[in-house]
Amino acid sequence: MITAIVLIKTSVDRIPEIAESIAALDNVSEVFSVTGTYDLIAMVRVKQHEDLAEVIPGRISKIPGVEGTDTHVAFRTYSQHDLEAAFSIGLDN
């Protein structure tokens, strides 16, 4: 499983509706409204690197009000919580 952390700039007056649209997408596990340079952070989980292109520029970036994204691909997961969740649904790392 590949995890990408997507930092998202949006139209500030539309953050809640944009966040809900992103959260409804397949492969998006969480969306956080945050302070700082970016307005939202989305956690994207896919099986293959090629799938990131479909989800991030293919779907997230096309949502009206999304002004830009900055994507970080995770190399490893160190959180015990994440590891337990992955094993409980039968995913192989």
PyMOL Python script that loads the backbone (N, CA, C, O; Angstrom):
from pymol import cmd

cmd.read_pdbstr("""\
ATOM      1  N   MET A   1       0.851  -1.172   0.000  1.00  0.00           N
ATOM      2  CA  MET A   1       0.000   0.000   0.000  1.00  0.00           C
ATOM      3  C   MET A   1       0.898   1.236   0.000  1.00  0.00           C
ATOM      4  O   MET A   1       1.847   1.324   0.779  1.00  0.00           O
ATOM      5  N   ILE A   2       0.594   2.170  -0.863  1.00  0.00           N
ATOM      6  CA  ILE A   2       1.341   3.419  -0.970  1.00  0.00           C
ATOM      7  C   ILE A   2       0.497   4.532  -0.357  1.00  0.00           C
ATOM      8  O   ILE A   2      -0.684   4.678  -0.671  1.00  0.00           O
ATOM      9  N   THR A   3       1.119   5.311   0.518  1.00  0.00           N
ATOM     10  CA  THR A   3       0.433   6.424   1.168  1.00  0.00           C
ATOM     11  C   THR A   3       1.022   7.733   0.674  1.00  0.00           C
ATOM     12  O   THR A   3       2.240   7.913   0.646  1.00  0.00           O
ATOM     13  N   ALA A   4       0.143   8.640   0.286  1.00  0.00           N
ATOM     14  CA  ALA A   4       0.561   9.981  -0.111  1.00  0.00           C
ATOM     15  C   ALA A   4      -0.145  10.987   0.787  1.00  0.00           C
ATOM     16  O   ALA A   4      -1.339  10.867   1.063  1.00  0.00           O
ATOM     17  N   ILE A   5       0.611  11.972   1.232  1.00  0.00           N
ATOM     18  CA  ILE A   5       0.065  13.075   2.015  1.00  0.00           C
ATOM     19  C   ILE A   5      -0.055  14.243   1.038  1.00  0.00           C
ATOM     20  O   ILE A   5       0.945  14.718   0.499  1.00  0.00           O
ATOM     21  N   VAL A   6      -1.280  14.698   0.819  1.00  0.00           N
ATOM     22  CA  VAL A   6      -1.524  15.733  -0.180  1.00  0.00           C
ATOM     23  C   VAL A   6      -1.915  17.025   0.527  1.00  0.00           C
ATOM     24  O   VAL A   6      -2.961  17.098   1.172  1.00  0.00           O
ATOM     25  N   LEU A   7      -1.067  18.042   0.401  1.00  0.00           N
ATOM     26  CA  LEU A   7      -1.326  19.374   0.949  1.00  0.00           C
ATOM     27  C   LEU A   7      -2.097  20.156  -0.111  1.00  0.00           C
ATOM     28  O   LEU A   7      -1.681  20.212  -1.268  1.00  0.00           O
ATOM     29  N   ILE A   8      -3.208  20.753   0.277  1.00  0.00           N
ATOM     30  CA  ILE A   8      -4.120  21.333  -0.705  1.00  0.00           C
ATOM     31  C   ILE A   8      -4.445  22.785  -0.372  1.00  0.00           C
ATOM     32  O   ILE A   8      -4.825  23.106   0.754  1.00  0.00           O
ATOM     33  N   LYS A   9      -4.291  23.659  -1.371  1.00  0.00           N
ATOM     34  CA  LYS A   9      -4.722  25.061  -1.267  1.00  0.00           C
ATOM     35  C   LYS A   9      -6.085  25.146  -1.936  1.00  0.00           C
ATOM     36  O   LYS A   9      -6.304  24.590  -3.012  1.00  0.00           O
ATOM     37  N   THR A  10      -7.007  25.861  -1.269  1.00  0.00           N
ATOM     38  CA  THR A  10      -8.361  25.964  -1.798  1.00  0.00           C
ATOM     39  C   THR A  10      -8.869  27.396  -1.724  1.00  0.00           C
ATOM     40  O   THR A  10      -8.221  28.284  -1.170  1.00  0.00           O
ATOM     41  N   SER A  11     -10.050  27.588  -2.303  1.00  0.00           N
ATOM     42  CA  SER A  11     -10.788  28.832  -2.086  1.00  0.00           C
ATOM     43  C   SER A  11     -11.222  28.799  -0.631  1.00  0.00           C
ATOM     44  O   SER A  11     -11.964  27.903  -0.227  1.00  0.00           O
ATOM     45  N   VAL A  12     -10.772  29.754   0.154  1.00  0.00           N
ATOM     46  CA  VAL A  12     -10.993  29.732   1.601  1.00  0.00           C
ATOM     47  C   VAL A  12     -12.479  29.711   1.960  1.00  0.00           C
ATOM     48  O   VAL A  12     -12.865  29.076   2.942  1.00  0.00           O
ATOM     49  N   ASP A  13     -13.299  30.382   1.195  1.00  0.00           N
ATOM     50  CA  ASP A  13     -14.726  30.439   1.519  1.00  0.00           C
ATOM     51  C   ASP A  13     -15.467  29.138   1.208  1.00  0.00           C
ATOM     52  O   ASP A  13     -16.657  29.021   1.503  1.00  0.00           O
ATOM     53  N   ARG A  14     -14.777  28.161   0.615  1.00  0.00           N
ATOM     54  CA  ARG A  14     -15.422  26.906   0.234  1.00  0.00           C
ATOM     55  C   ARG A  14     -14.757  25.680   0.863  1.00  0.00           C
ATOM     56  O   ARG A  14     -14.985  24.556   0.415  1.00  0.00           O
ATOM     57  N   ILE A  15     -13.942  25.886   1.891  1.00  0.00           N
ATOM     58  CA  ILE A  15     -13.188  24.771   2.486  1.00  0.00           C
ATOM     59  C   ILE A  15     -14.080  23.587   2.881  1.00  0.00           C
ATOM     60  O   ILE A  15     -13.757  22.457   2.514  1.00  0.00           O
ATOM     61  N   PRO A  16     -15.183  23.787   3.609  1.00  0.00           N
ATOM     62  CA  PRO A  16     -15.973  22.625   4.023  1.00  0.00           C
ATOM     63  C   PRO A  16     -16.509  21.788   2.858  1.00  0.00           C
ATOM     64  O   PRO A  16     -16.419  20.560   2.892  1.00  0.00           O
ATOM     65  N   GLU A  17     -17.060  22.428   1.841  1.00  0.00           N
ATOM     66  CA  GLU A  17     -17.616  21.669   0.722  1.00  0.00           C
ATOM     67  C   GLU A  17     -16.518  21.002  -0.114  1.00  0.00           C
ATOM     68  O   GLU A  17     -16.716  19.899  -0.623  1.00  0.00           O
ATOM     69  N   ILE A  18     -15.374  21.654  -0.259  1.00  0.00           N
ATOM     70  CA  ILE A  18     -14.254  21.054  -0.983  1.00  0.00           C
ATOM     71  C   ILE A  18     -13.725  19.851  -0.210  1.00  0.00           C
ATOM     72  O   ILE A  18     -13.440  18.808  -0.797  1.00  0.00           O
ATOM     73  N   ALA A  19     -13.593  19.998   1.110  1.00  0.00           N
ATOM     74  CA  ALA A  19     -13.122  18.885   1.944  1.00  0.00           C
ATOM     75  C   ALA A  19     -14.059  17.689   1.834  1.00  0.00           C
ATOM     76  O   ALA A  19     -13.594  16.554   1.736  1.00  0.00           O
ATOM     77  N   GLU A  20     -15.361  17.919   1.849  1.00  0.00           N
ATOM     78  CA  GLU A  20     -16.323  16.829   1.725  1.00  0.00           C
ATOM     79  C   GLU A  20     -16.231  16.158   0.359  1.00  0.00           C
ATOM     80  O   GLU A  20     -16.345  14.936   0.263  1.00  0.00           O
ATOM     81  N   SER A  21     -16.027  16.939  -0.690  1.00  0.00           N
ATOM     82  CA  SER A  21     -15.878  16.363  -2.036  1.00  0.00           C
ATOM     83  C   SER A  21     -14.643  15.483  -2.129  1.00  0.00           C
ATOM     84  O   SER A  21     -14.680  14.406  -2.723  1.00  0.00           O
ATOM     85  N   ILE A  22     -13.540  15.952  -1.535  1.00  0.00           N
ATOM     86  CA  ILE A  22     -12.305  15.170  -1.552  1.00  0.00           C
ATOM     87  C   ILE A  22     -12.462  13.908  -0.711  1.00  0.00           C
ATOM     88  O   ILE A  22     -12.031  12.832  -1.125  1.00  0.00           O
ATOM     89  N   ALA A  23     -13.073  14.030   0.459  1.00  0.00           N
ATOM     90  CA  ALA A  23     -13.252  12.878   1.346  1.00  0.00           C
ATOM     91  C   ALA A  23     -14.121  11.799   0.710  1.00  0.00           C
ATOM     92  O   ALA A  23     -13.986  10.623   1.050  1.00  0.00           O
ATOM     93  N   ALA A  24     -14.995  12.172  -0.192  1.00  0.00           N
ATOM     94  CA  ALA A  24     -15.885  11.215  -0.847  1.00  0.00           C
ATOM     95  C   ALA A  24     -15.192  10.412  -1.948  1.00  0.00           C
ATOM     96  O   ALA A  24     -15.752   9.432  -2.439  1.00  0.00           O
ATOM     97  N   LEU A  25     -13.994  10.809  -2.338  1.00  0.00           N
ATOM     98  CA  LEU A  25     -13.280  10.117  -3.413  1.00  0.00           C
ATOM     99  C   LEU A  25     -12.735   8.771  -2.952  1.00  0.00           C
ATOM    100  O   LEU A  25     -12.297   8.624  -1.811  1.00  0.00           O
ATOM    101  N   ASP A  26     -12.768   7.790  -3.855  1.00  0.00           N
ATOM    102  CA  ASP A  26     -12.116   6.514  -3.577  1.00  0.00           C
ATOM    103  C   ASP A  26     -10.632   6.753  -3.351  1.00  0.00           C
ATOM    104  O   ASP A  26     -10.043   7.624  -3.991  1.00  0.00           O
ATOM    105  N   ASN A  27     -10.035   6.013  -2.474  1.00  0.00           N
ATOM    106  CA  ASN A  27      -8.616   6.064  -2.123  1.00  0.00           C
ATOM    107  C   ASN A  27      -8.237   7.217  -1.207  1.00  0.00           C
ATOM    108  O   ASN A  27      -7.071   7.329  -0.828  1.00  0.00           O
ATOM    109  N   VAL A  28      -9.174   8.073  -0.838  1.00  0.00           N
ATOM    110  CA  VAL A  28      -8.906   9.131   0.133  1.00  0.00           C
ATOM    111  C   VAL A  28      -9.435   8.630   1.477  1.00  0.00           C
ATOM    112  O   VAL A  28     -10.636   8.409   1.636  1.00  0.00           O
ATOM    113  N   SER A  29      -8.527   8.454   2.441  1.00  0.00           N
ATOM    114  CA  SER A  29      -8.946   7.891   3.725  1.00  0.00           C
ATOM    115  C   SER A  29      -9.329   8.960   4.747  1.00  0.00           C
ATOM    116  O   SER A  29     -10.222   8.736   5.563  1.00  0.00           O
ATOM    117  N   GLU A  30      -8.671  10.113   4.715  1.00  0.00           N
ATOM    118  CA  GLU A  30      -8.983  11.213   5.632  1.00  0.00           C
ATOM    119  C   GLU A  30      -8.706  12.541   4.948  1.00  0.00           C
ATOM    120  O   GLU A  30      -7.869  12.641   4.051  1.00  0.00           O
ATOM    121  N   VAL A  31      -9.434  13.556   5.398  1.00  0.00           N
ATOM    122  CA  VAL A  31      -9.163  14.932   4.973  1.00  0.00           C
ATOM    123  C   VAL A  31      -9.204  15.784   6.234  1.00  0.00           C
ATOM    124  O   VAL A  31     -10.152  15.714   7.015  1.00  0.00           O
ATOM    125  N   PHE A  32      -8.158  16.592   6.421  1.00  0.00           N
ATOM    126  CA  PHE A  32      -8.053  17.452   7.596  1.00  0.00           C
ATOM    127  C   PHE A  32      -8.064  18.912   7.163  1.00  0.00           C
ATOM    128  O   PHE A  32      -7.384  19.286   6.207  1.00  0.00           O
ATOM    129  N   SER A  33      -8.831  19.733   7.864  1.00  0.00           N
ATOM    130  CA  SER A  33      -8.759  21.179   7.702  1.00  0.00           C
ATOM    131  C   SER A  33      -7.665  21.641   8.663  1.00  0.00           C
ATOM    132  O   SER A  33      -7.686  21.295   9.845  1.00  0.00           O
ATOM    133  N   VAL A  34      -6.706  22.424   8.155  1.00  0.00           N
ATOM    134  CA  VAL A  34      -5.536  22.776   8.951  1.00  0.00           C
ATOM    135  C   VAL A  34      -5.219  24.273   8.867  1.00  0.00           C
ATOM    136  O   VAL A  34      -5.726  24.988   8.002  1.00  0.00           O
ATOM    137  N   THR A  35      -4.375  24.717   9.783  1.00  0.00           N
ATOM    138  CA  THR A  35      -3.869  26.084   9.733  1.00  0.00           C
ATOM    139  C   THR A  35      -2.556  26.078   8.960  1.00  0.00           C
ATOM    140  O   THR A  35      -1.957  25.024   8.747  1.00  0.00           O
ATOM    141  N   GLY A  36      -2.120  27.239   8.550  1.00  0.00           N
ATOM    142  CA  GLY A  36      -0.827  27.342   7.885  1.00  0.00           C
ATOM    143  C   GLY A  36      -0.962  27.672   6.409  1.00  0.00           C
ATOM    144  O   GLY A  36      -1.977  28.213   5.971  1.00  0.00           O
ATOM    145  N   THR A  37       0.050  27.350   5.667  1.00  0.00           N
ATOM    146  CA  THR A  37       0.124  27.669   4.241  1.00  0.00           C
ATOM    147  C   THR A  37      -0.959  26.970   3.433  1.00  0.00           C
ATOM    148  O   THR A  37      -1.464  27.529   2.460  1.00  0.00           O
ATOM    149  N   TYR A  38      -1.317  25.758   3.827  1.00  0.00           N
ATOM    150  CA  TYR A  38      -2.323  24.980   3.113  1.00  0.00           C
ATOM    151  C   TYR A  38      -3.622  24.970   3.898  1.00  0.00           C
ATOM    152  O   TYR A  38      -3.633  25.213   5.104  1.00  0.00           O
ATOM    153  N   ASP A  39      -4.712  24.687   3.207  1.00  0.00           N
ATOM    154  CA  ASP A  39      -6.034  24.699   3.827  1.00  0.00           C
ATOM    155  C   ASP A  39      -6.500  23.305   4.239  1.00  0.00           C
ATOM    156  O   ASP A  39      -7.192  23.141   5.244  1.00  0.00           O
ATOM    157  N   LEU A  40      -6.113  22.305   3.451  1.00  0.00           N
ATOM    158  CA  LEU A  40      -6.522  20.925   3.706  1.00  0.00           C
ATOM    159  C   LEU A  40      -5.339  19.986   3.542  1.00  0.00           C
ATOM    160  O   LEU A  40      -4.401  20.270   2.798  1.00  0.00           O
ATOM    161  N   ILE A  41      -5.398  18.865   4.248  1.00  0.00           N
ATOM    162  CA  ILE A  41      -4.449  17.774   4.039  1.00  0.00           C
ATOM    163  C   ILE A  41      -5.269  16.514   3.828  1.00  0.00           C
ATOM    164  O   ILE A  41      -6.137  16.181   4.634  1.00  0.00           O
ATOM    165  N   ALA A  42      -4.983  15.815   2.731  1.00  0.00           N
ATOM    166  CA  ALA A  42      -5.678  14.561   2.430  1.00  0.00           C
ATOM    167  C   ALA A  42      -4.684  13.412   2.481  1.00  0.00           C
ATOM    168  O   ALA A  42      -3.547  13.527   2.024  1.00  0.00           O
ATOM    169  N   MET A  43      -5.138  12.308   3.044  1.00  0.00           N
ATOM    170  CA  MET A  43      -4.357  11.076   3.056  1.00  0.00           C
ATOM    171  C   MET A  43      -4.895  10.196   1.940  1.00  0.00           C
ATOM    172  O   MET A  43      -6.070   9.830   1.927  1.00  0.00           O
ATOM    173  N   VAL A  44      -4.019   9.865   1.008  1.00  0.00           N
ATOM    174  CA  VAL A  44      -4.403   9.047  -0.144  1.00  0.00           C
ATOM    175  C   VAL A  44      -3.662   7.730  -0.059  1.00  0.00           C
ATOM    176  O   VAL A  44      -2.447   7.711   0.140  1.00  0.00           O
ATOM    177  N   ARG A  45      -4.381   6.629  -0.208  1.00  0.00           N
ATOM    178  CA  ARG A  45      -3.774   5.299  -0.152  1.00  0.00           C
ATOM    179  C   ARG A  45      -4.151   4.535  -1.409  1.00  0.00           C
ATOM    180  O   ARG A  45      -5.329   4.353  -1.717  1.00  0.00           O
ATOM    181  N   VAL A  46      -3.121   4.088  -2.135  1.00  0.00           N
ATOM    182  CA  VAL A  46      -3.321   3.360  -3.391  1.00  0.00           C
ATOM    183  C   VAL A  46      -2.432   2.119  -3.416  1.00  0.00           C
ATOM    184  O   VAL A  46      -1.513   1.986  -2.608  1.00  0.00           O
ATOM    185  N   LYS A  47      -2.714   1.214  -4.350  1.00  0.00           N
ATOM    186  CA  LYS A  47      -1.932  -0.014  -4.465  1.00  0.00           C
ATOM    187  C   LYS A  47      -0.658   0.182  -5.272  1.00  0.00           C
ATOM    188  O   LYS A  47       0.357  -0.453  -4.985  1.00  0.00           O
ATOM    189  N   GLN A  48      -0.694   1.057  -6.282  1.00  0.00           N
ATOM    190  CA  GLN A  48       0.454   1.255  -7.167  1.00  0.00           C
ATOM    191  C   GLN A  48       0.717   2.750  -7.358  1.00  0.00           C
ATOM    192  O   GLN A  48      -0.192   3.575  -7.264  1.00  0.00           O
ATOM    193  N   HIS A  49       1.986   3.077  -7.629  1.00  0.00           N
ATOM    194  CA  HIS A  49       2.343   4.481  -7.846  1.00  0.00           C
ATOM    195  C   HIS A  49       1.536   5.103  -8.981  1.00  0.00           C
ATOM    196  O   HIS A  49       1.163   6.274  -8.909  1.00  0.00           O
ATOM    197  N   GLU A  50       1.269   4.334 -10.017  1.00  0.00           N
ATOM    198  CA  GLU A  50       0.526   4.848 -11.161  1.00  0.00           C
ATOM    199  C   GLU A  50      -0.866   5.334 -10.756  1.00  0.00           C
ATOM    200  O   GLU A  50      -1.421   6.236 -11.383  1.00  0.00           O
ATOM    201  N   ASP A  51      -1.423   4.730  -9.708  1.00  0.00           N
ATOM    202  CA  ASP A  51      -2.755   5.112  -9.241  1.00  0.00           C
ATOM    203  C   ASP A  51      -2.776   6.519  -8.647  1.00  0.00           C
ATOM    204  O   ASP A  51      -3.826   7.160  -8.614  1.00  0.00           O
ATOM    205  N   LEU A  52      -1.628   7.001  -8.178  1.00  0.00           N
ATOM    206  CA  LEU A  52      -1.573   8.361  -7.622  1.00  0.00           C
ATOM    207  C   LEU A  52      -1.967   9.399  -8.667  1.00  0.00           C
ATOM    208  O   LEU A  52      -2.638  10.381  -8.350  1.00  0.00           O
ATOM    209  N   ALA A  53      -1.549   9.183  -9.912  1.00  0.00           N
ATOM    210  CA  ALA A  53      -1.878  10.134 -10.982  1.00  0.00           C
ATOM    211  C   ALA A  53      -3.380  10.202 -11.226  1.00  0.00           C
ATOM    212  O   ALA A  53      -3.919  11.266 -11.527  1.00  0.00           O
ATOM    213  N   GLU A  54      -4.041   9.077 -11.096  1.00  0.00           N
ATOM    214  CA  GLU A  54      -5.493   9.060 -11.281  1.00  0.00           C
ATOM    215  C   GLU A  54      -6.202   9.811 -10.160  1.00  0.00           C
ATOM    216  O   GLU A  54      -7.168  10.534 -10.401  1.00  0.00           O
ATOM    217  N   VAL A  55      -5.715   9.634  -8.935  1.00  0.00           N
ATOM    218  CA  VAL A  55      -6.398  10.227  -7.781  1.00  0.00           C
ATOM    219  C   VAL A  55      -6.064  11.704  -7.604  1.00  0.00           C
ATOM    220  O   VAL A  55      -6.969  12.520  -7.428  1.00  0.00           O
ATOM    221  N   ILE A  56      -4.784  12.063  -7.646  1.00  0.00           N
ATOM    222  CA  ILE A  56      -4.403  13.442  -7.283  1.00  0.00           C
ATOM    223  C   ILE A  56      -4.637  14.416  -8.433  1.00  0.00           C
ATOM    224  O   ILE A  56      -5.546  15.240  -8.335  1.00  0.00           O
ATOM    225  N   PRO A  57      -3.860  14.362  -9.522  1.00  0.00           N
ATOM    226  CA  PRO A  57      -4.183  15.310 -10.595  1.00  0.00           C
ATOM    227  C   PRO A  57      -5.468  14.940 -11.336  1.00  0.00           C
ATOM    228  O   PRO A  57      -6.137  15.810 -11.893  1.00  0.00           O
ATOM    229  N   GLY A  58      -5.811  13.650 -11.344  1.00  0.00           N
ATOM    230  CA  GLY A  58      -6.989  13.201 -12.080  1.00  0.00           C
ATOM    231  C   GLY A  58      -8.311  13.526 -11.426  1.00  0.00           C
ATOM    232  O   GLY A  58      -9.300  13.760 -12.121  1.00  0.00           O
ATOM    233  N   ARG A  59      -8.354  13.547 -10.081  1.00  0.00           N
ATOM    234  CA  ARG A  59      -9.621  13.800  -9.399  1.00  0.00           C
ATOM    235  C   ARG A  59      -9.548  14.963  -8.411  1.00  0.00           C
ATOM    236  O   ARG A  59     -10.357  15.888  -8.487  1.00  0.00           O
ATOM    237  N   ILE A  60      -8.584  14.925  -7.481  1.00  0.00           N
ATOM    238  CA  ILE A  60      -8.520  15.983  -6.457  1.00  0.00           C
ATOM    239  C   ILE A  60      -8.327  17.354  -7.095  1.00  0.00           C
ATOM    240  O   ILE A  60      -9.055  18.294  -6.776  1.00  0.00           O
ATOM    241  N   SER A  61      -7.362  17.473  -7.984  1.00  0.00           N
ATOM    242  CA  SER A  61      -7.049  18.779  -8.581  1.00  0.00           C
ATOM    243  C   SER A  61      -8.167  19.317  -9.461  1.00  0.00           C
ATOM    244  O   SER A  61      -8.209  20.514  -9.745  1.00  0.00           O
ATOM    245  N   LYS A  62      -9.070  18.451  -9.892  1.00  0.00           N
ATOM    246  CA  LYS A  62     -10.168  18.880 -10.758  1.00  0.00           C
ATOM    247  C   LYS A  62     -11.417  19.313 -10.000  1.00  0.00           C
ATOM    248  O   LYS A  62     -12.386  19.769 -10.608  1.00  0.00           O
ATOM    249  N   ILE A  63     -11.401  19.173  -8.677  1.00  0.00           N
ATOM    250  CA  ILE A  63     -12.550  19.615  -7.886  1.00  0.00           C
ATOM    251  C   ILE A  63     -12.591  21.142  -7.898  1.00  0.00           C
ATOM    252  O   ILE A  63     -11.587  21.787  -7.593  1.00  0.00           O
ATOM    253  N   PRO A  64     -13.737  21.726  -8.246  1.00  0.00           N
ATOM    254  CA  PRO A  64     -13.838  23.190  -8.262  1.00  0.00           C
ATOM    255  C   PRO A  64     -13.464  23.781  -6.901  1.00  0.00           C
ATOM    256  O   PRO A  64     -13.960  23.349  -5.861  1.00  0.00           O
ATOM    257  N   GLY A  65     -12.586  24.773  -6.935  1.00  0.00           N
ATOM    258  CA  GLY A  65     -12.125  25.422  -5.711  1.00  0.00           C
ATOM    259  C   GLY A  65     -10.752  24.960  -5.257  1.00  0.00           C
ATOM    260  O   GLY A  65     -10.129  25.620  -4.425  1.00  0.00           O
ATOM    261  N   VAL A  66     -10.258  23.829  -5.786  1.00  0.00           N
ATOM    262  CA  VAL A  66      -8.896  23.387  -5.473  1.00  0.00           C
ATOM    263  C   VAL A  66      -7.952  24.222  -6.323  1.00  0.00           C
ATOM    264  O   VAL A  66      -8.023  24.201  -7.552  1.00  0.00           O
ATOM    265  N   GLU A  67      -7.064  24.962  -5.655  1.00  0.00           N
ATOM    266  CA  GLU A  67      -6.159  25.873  -6.355  1.00  0.00           C
ATOM    267  C   GLU A  67      -4.779  25.290  -6.590  1.00  0.00           C
ATOM    268  O   GLU A  67      -4.056  25.755  -7.472  1.00  0.00           O
ATOM    269  N   GLY A  68      -4.400  24.281  -5.817  1.00  0.00           N
ATOM    270  CA  GLY A  68      -3.090  23.663  -5.997  1.00  0.00           C
ATOM    271  C   GLY A  68      -2.856  22.582  -4.961  1.00  0.00           C
ATOM    272  O   GLY A  68      -3.481  22.561  -3.901  1.00  0.00           O
ATOM    273  N   THR A  69      -1.932  21.677  -5.297  1.00  0.00           N
ATOM    274  CA  THR A  69      -1.582  20.591  -4.373  1.00  0.00           C
ATOM    275  C   THR A  69      -0.068  20.444  -4.294  1.00  0.00           C
ATOM    276  O   THR A  69       0.663  20.834  -5.205  1.00  0.00           O
ATOM    277  N   ASP A  70       0.377  19.878  -3.191  1.00  0.00           N
ATOM    278  CA  ASP A  70       1.780  19.531  -2.982  1.00  0.00           C
ATOM    279  C   ASP A  70       1.764  18.138  -2.365  1.00  0.00           C
ATOM    280  O   ASP A  70       1.269  17.961  -1.252  1.00  0.00           O
ATOM    281  N   THR A  71       2.298  17.155  -3.071  1.00  0.00           N
ATOM    282  CA  THR A  71       2.170  15.757  -2.663  1.00  0.00           C
ATOM    283  C   THR A  71       3.472  15.209  -2.120  1.00  0.00           C
ATOM    284  O   THR A  71       4.541  15.429  -2.689  1.00  0.00           O
ATOM    285  N   HIS A  72       3.370  14.489  -1.007  1.00  0.00           N
ATOM    286  CA  HIS A  72       4.506  13.823  -0.375  1.00  0.00           C
ATOM    287  C   HIS A  72       4.182  12.336  -0.271  1.00  0.00           C
ATOM    288  O   HIS A  72       3.174  11.961   0.327  1.00  0.00           O
ATOM    289  N   VAL A  73       5.034  11.487  -0.849  1.00  0.00           N
ATOM    290  CA  VAL A  73       4.821  10.047  -0.798  1.00  0.00           C
ATOM    291  C   VAL A  73       5.602   9.485   0.387  1.00  0.00           C
ATOM    292  O   VAL A  73       6.792   9.755   0.551  1.00  0.00           O
ATOM    293  N   ALA A  74       4.914   8.707   1.200  1.00  0.00           N
ATOM    294  CA  ALA A  74       5.536   8.125   2.393  1.00  0.00           C
ATOM    295  C   ALA A  74       6.375   6.906   2.005  1.00  0.00           C
ATOM    296  O   ALA A  74       5.957   6.099   1.175  1.00  0.00           O
ATOM    297  N   PHE A  75       7.561   6.775   2.611  1.00  0.00           N
ATOM    298  CA  PHE A  75       8.417   5.610   2.407  1.00  0.00           C
ATOM    299  C   PHE A  75       8.052   4.479   3.358  1.00  0.00           C
ATOM    300  O   PHE A  75       7.965   3.318   2.958  1.00  0.00           O
ATOM    301  N   ARG A  76       7.840   4.832   4.619  1.00  0.00           N
ATOM    302  CA  ARG A  76       7.539   3.843   5.657  1.00  0.00           C
ATOM    303  C   ARG A  76       6.514   4.403   6.617  1.00  0.00           C
ATOM    304  O   ARG A  76       6.369   5.616   6.770  1.00  0.00           O
ATOM    305  N   THR A  77       5.802   3.483   7.263  1.00  0.00           N
ATOM    306  CA  THR A  77       4.867   3.852   8.321  1.00  0.00           C
ATOM    307  C   THR A  77       5.464   3.415   9.638  1.00  0.00           C
ATOM    308  O   THR A  77       5.847   2.255   9.791  1.00  0.00           O
ATOM    309  N   TYR A  78       5.548   4.314  10.581  1.00  0.00           N
ATOM    310  CA  TYR A  78       6.101   3.996  11.896  1.00  0.00           C
ATOM    311  C   TYR A  78       5.033   3.939  12.973  1.00  0.00           C
ATOM    312  O   TYR A  78       5.314   3.512  14.093  1.00  0.00           O
ATOM    313  N   SER A  79       3.826   4.354  12.662  1.00  0.00           N
ATOM    314  CA  SER A  79       2.745   4.350  13.638  1.00  0.00           C
ATOM    315  C   SER A  79       2.220   2.932  13.832  1.00  0.00           C
ATOM    316  O   SER A  79       1.830   2.278  12.865  1.00  0.00           O
ATOM    317  N   GLN A  80       2.207   2.462  15.051  1.00  0.00           N
ATOM    318  CA  GLN A  80       1.678   1.130  15.343  1.00  0.00           C
ATOM    319  C   GLN A  80       0.205   1.054  14.974  1.00  0.00           C
ATOM    320  O   GLN A  80      -0.267   0.018  14.506  1.00  0.00           O
ATOM    321  N   HIS A  81      -0.520   2.142  15.180  1.00  0.00           N
ATOM    322  CA  HIS A  81      -1.942   2.187  14.843  1.00  0.00           C
ATOM    323  C   HIS A  81      -2.154   1.878  13.364  1.00  0.00           C
ATOM    324  O   HIS A  81      -3.014   1.065  13.025  1.00  0.00           O
ATOM    325  N   ASP A  82      -1.384   2.513  12.477  1.00  0.00           N
ATOM    326  CA  ASP A  82      -1.524   2.288  11.044  1.00  0.00           C
ATOM    327  C   ASP A  82      -1.178   0.855  10.671  1.00  0.00           C
ATOM    328  O   ASP A  82      -1.844   0.256   9.826  1.00  0.00           O
ATOM    329  N   LEU A  83      -0.140   0.299  11.296  1.00  0.00           N
ATOM    330  CA  LEU A  83       0.242  -1.070  10.996  1.00  0.00           C
ATOM    331  C   LEU A  83      -0.842  -2.056  11.407  1.00  0.00           C
ATOM    332  O   LEU A  83      -1.151  -2.985  10.660  1.00  0.00           O
ATOM    333  N   GLU A  84      -1.420  -1.864  12.579  1.00  0.00           N
ATOM    334  CA  GLU A  84      -2.483  -2.749  13.043  1.00  0.00           C
ATOM    335  C   GLU A  84      -3.697  -2.655  12.126  1.00  0.00           C
ATOM    336  O   GLU A  84      -4.319  -3.673  11.823  1.00  0.00           O
ATOM    337  N   ALA A  85      -4.040  -1.459  11.683  1.00  0.00           N
ATOM    338  CA  ALA A  85      -5.185  -1.289  10.803  1.00  0.00           C
ATOM    339  C   ALA A  85      -4.940  -1.984   9.467  1.00  0.00           C
ATOM    340  O   ALA A  85      -5.845  -2.629   8.939  1.00  0.00           O
ATOM    341  N   ALA A  86      -3.749  -1.867   8.919  1.00  0.00           N
ATOM    342  CA  ALA A  86      -3.431  -2.511   7.645  1.00  0.00           C
ATOM    343  C   ALA A  86      -3.534  -4.032   7.760  1.00  0.00           C
ATOM    344  O   ALA A  86      -4.108  -4.676   6.882  1.00  0.00           O
ATOM    345  N   PHE A  87      -2.995  -4.604   8.813  1.00  0.00           N
ATOM    346  CA  PHE A  87      -3.049  -6.050   8.970  1.00  0.00           C
ATOM    347  C   PHE A  87      -4.462  -6.536   9.247  1.00  0.00           C
ATOM    348  O   PHE A  87      -4.816  -7.647   8.853  1.00  0.00           O
ATOM    349  N   SER A  88      -5.275  -5.732   9.916  1.00  0.00           N
ATOM    350  CA  SER A  88      -6.608  -6.179  10.245  1.00  0.00           C
ATOM    351  C   SER A  88      -7.518  -6.282   9.029  1.00  0.00           C
ATOM    352  O   SER A  88      -8.525  -6.989   9.073  1.00  0.00           O
ATOM    353  N   ILE A  89      -7.176  -5.576   7.924  1.00  0.00           N
ATOM    354  CA  ILE A  89      -7.982  -5.694   6.713  1.00  0.00           C
ATOM    355  C   ILE A  89      -7.266  -6.524   5.648  1.00  0.00           C
ATOM    356  O   ILE A  89      -7.706  -6.580   4.500  1.00  0.00           O
ATOM    357  N   GLY A  90      -6.168  -7.164   6.030  1.00  0.00           N
ATOM    358  CA  GLY A  90      -5.514  -8.114   5.144  1.00  0.00           C
ATOM    359  C   GLY A  90      -4.602  -7.527   4.089  1.00  0.00           C
ATOM    360  O   GLY A  90      -4.375  -8.168   3.063  1.00  0.00           O
ATOM    361  N   LEU A  91      -4.069  -6.337   4.299  1.00  0.00           N
ATOM    362  CA  LEU A  91      -3.174  -5.744   3.312  1.00  0.00           C
ATOM    363  C   LEU A  91      -1.742  -6.179   3.562  1.00  0.00           C
ATOM    364  O   LEU A  91      -1.315  -6.308   4.709  1.00  0.00           O
ATOM    365  N   ASP A  92      -1.008  -6.403   2.491  1.00  0.00           N
ATOM    366  CA  ASP A  92       0.410  -6.735   2.599  1.00  0.00           C
ATOM    367  C   ASP A  92       1.234  -5.482   2.385  1.00  0.00           C
ATOM    368  O   ASP A  92       0.928  -4.693   1.491  1.00  0.00           O
ATOM    369  N   ASN A  93       2.264  -5.280   3.179  1.00  0.00           N
ATOM    370  CA  ASN A  93       3.150  -4.110   2.991  1.00  0.00           C
ATOM    371  C   ASN A  93       4.260  -4.463   2.052  1.00  0.00           C
ATOM    372  O   ASN A  93       5.112  -3.623   1.760  1.00  0.00           O
TER     373      ASN A  93
END
""", "prot")
cmd.dss("prot")
cmd.show_as("cartoon", "prot")
cmd.util.cbc("prot")
cmd.orient("prot")
